Amino acid sequence: MADSKSNALEVTVTELSGKLKRTVEDTFGHVRVRGEISGYRGPHSSGHSYFSLKDERARLEAVIWRGQAAKLKHLPEEGLEVIASGKLTTYPGSSKYQIVIDNLEPAGAGALMALLEERRKKLAAEGLFDEGRKQLLPFMPKVIGVVTSPTGAVIRDVLHRIADRFPVHVLIWPVRVQGDSSGSEVANGVHRLNTLPEDGDIPRPDLIIVARGGGSLEDLWGFNDEVLARAAAGSMIPLISAVGHETDWTLIDHAADWRAPTPTAAAEKAVPVKADLEATLADLGARLRGSISRLMEKRRNDVRSVSRGLKSPDLLLSLPRRQFDEASGRLGRALGARVVLARTRFSQTSGRLSTQTLQRLSLAAREKLSRLSSAHDRLLINLVGQRRERFTAVSRQIRLAPLERRLQHNRTALDGFGRQLGARFSDCLATNSQRLNRNSRLLASLSYHSVLQRGFAVLRDESDAPLTSAKAVSIGARLSIEMQDGRIAALAEGDAAKPAMKSRKPKKGGGTKPLENQGNLF
């Protein structure tokens, strides 16, 4: 069959792929595509993000490079409908085209509300919005930390309202309250206020207010950041959220310990009215002083009434004083009589004490001790005899023959076990010896030393690595040749890849003609 002829220019696959890539990039240098994110699993280990944009009928591969992902206002999320801006390109390795995304934004407010609702449900399922974990606000904080923009009208309203009601120390943490990084900046401010030391140069606040004026959903989107909601929920200092107007709700409003409808309402909730407190304290002080006066007057009247029914001190002490006088008069006489009686008893007792009496008492005690010792010896002898008779009776009841037969049976069984163990150990030792001999013979047959015994040699380089190709040997390289009886050193003088030089004529009387095309390596 004759070859077909054609004037079409032949191109390679790579050339064709390159032309297609340039055509697509030139034609679709910048596009805006609306679709639903599918297959997003977070950034790759390289930092790039790969996913797809799809609608009811088609699917488009998409990629966000790592450097561009950090600049995006809205990060991709699975199932989110977005408008992606970028350029189309092709990937020659798989014959696919894809969009390289430069900007990503949700497809309208409906998408933002759907994303917000999804985040709210996720955080609520984790328990971040539970009322049980929220802290009580301090009644009279000494230091208040305000996280807001230092140039807006909000901070002036908060400071003015606090100064009017109850002037306290206000610590302002300046942040941006609108833009791509507003959520992370506010979250960092809440975290940094929580980490201030108790006794540091900057006082640690007793209460935190996160404040911002009203705006659209897009303007307040930074306060729907998941990181900010977690920072507000994890704050150890009570936190008031005052973002937007009364109808504006963000995620930080759910996570905060108390939500204020406006920044001014947050300032009113943070501190009480000083004038009202002073009036209340003055009223309570007056009531306390009046109550104390009335109580003291009542107690004074009670004491007067009770004192009228009491007897006079002289009348109460007259009888005890007379009894005391009579007792003191009898005490001297009783003491003299007691001394005389004691002296008489001592004289009578000393007259009865003599050496003969003591000897008689000692002899009686010694005889009593001797009788008790004899009785104890007899009792001990009787007890030993009873115990010996009991032991003899018990020993007759014990039968030694069954114990001896059982001992002999166990000894026979032990000898049998010993013989079985010796036989099994011998068998195991013989099996392992045969296995070791087989492995030794197999190692000897597979070792390259057996090849050296047949006249071959191993060529090695300076690092003692074996050489398998003549091209790996350079001129002047130092070599080592291993033979069956040792090693010799060599120096490479020729190149095996080049035609061999004419060999010199062999000397008379010996030598063989070198093989053709054989180079000289030594």
VENZI-V414851 format. One record per pair of residues at least 6 apart in sequence whose C-alpha atoms are under 6 Angstrom apart, sorted by the first residue. I is the first residue (numbers start at 1). J is the second residue. Records with the same first field share a line. If there is no record, write none. Layout:
I = J ; J
This chain:
17 = 92
21 = 89 ; 90
25 = 88 ; 89
28 = 88
29 = 87
30 = 86 ; 87
31 = 85 ; 86 ; 87
32 = 84 ; 85
33 = 83 ; 84
34 = 82 ; 83
35 = 53 ; 54 ; 55 ; 81 ; 82
36 = 53 ; 54 ; 79 ; 80 ; 81
37 = 52 ; 53 ; 78 ; 79 ; 80
38 = 52 ; 78 ; 79
39 = 51
40 = 51 ; 78
43 = 49
47 = 66
48 = 64 ; 65 ; 66
49 = 63 ; 64
50 = 63
51 = 62
52 = 60 ; 61 ; 62
53 = 59 ; 60
61 = 98
62 = 98 ; 99
63 = 100
64 = 101
73 = 180
74 = 105
81 = 107
82 = 105 ; 106 ; 107
83 = 104 ; 105 ; 107
84 = 103 ; 104
85 = 101 ; 102 ; 103
86 = 100 ; 101 ; 102
87 = 99 ; 100
88 = 98 ; 99
89 = 97 ; 98
90 = 96 ; 97 ; 98
91 = 97
128 = 233
129 = 254 ; 255
134 = 257
135 = 238 ; 257
137 = 238
140 = 271
141 = 206
142 = 168
143 = 169 ; 170 ; 205 ; 206
144 = 170 ; 205 ; 206 ; 207 ; 208
145 = 170 ; 171 ; 172 ; 205 ; 208
146 = 172 ; 208 ; 209 ; 210
147 = 173 ; 210
148 = 174 ; 175 ; 211
149 = 174 ; 175 ; 176
150 = 174
158 = 264 ; 267
162 = 267
165 = 273 ; 274
166 = 273 ; 274
175 = 185
176 = 182
178 = 219
182 = 222
183 = 222 ; 223 ; 225 ; 228
187 = 228 ; 231
196 = 204
198 = 204
207 = 237 ; 238
208 = 239
209 = 239 ; 240
210 = 241 ; 242
211 = 242 ; 243 ; 263
212 = 243 ; 244
213 = 244
214 = 244 ; 245
224 = 250 ; 251
229 = 251 ; 252 ; 255
232 = 255 ; 256
233 = 255
239 = 256 ; 257
240 = 256 ; 258 ; 259
241 = 253 ; 256 ; 259 ; 260
242 = 260 ; 262 ; 263
245 = 261 ; 262
246 = 261
253 = 259
260 = 266
452 = 483 ; 484
453 = 484
457 = 482 ; 483
458 = 481 ; 482
459 = 466 ; 467 ; 480 ; 481
460 = 466 ; 467 ; 479 ; 480
461 = 479
470 = 496
475 = 492 ; 493
476 = 491 ; 492 ; 493
477 = 491 ; 492
478 = 491
479 = 489 ; 490 ; 491
480 = 488 ; 489 ; 490
481 = 487 ; 488
491 = 522
492 = 521 ; 522
493 = 521
494 = 520 ; 521
496 = 519
499 = 517
500 = 517 ; 518 ; 519
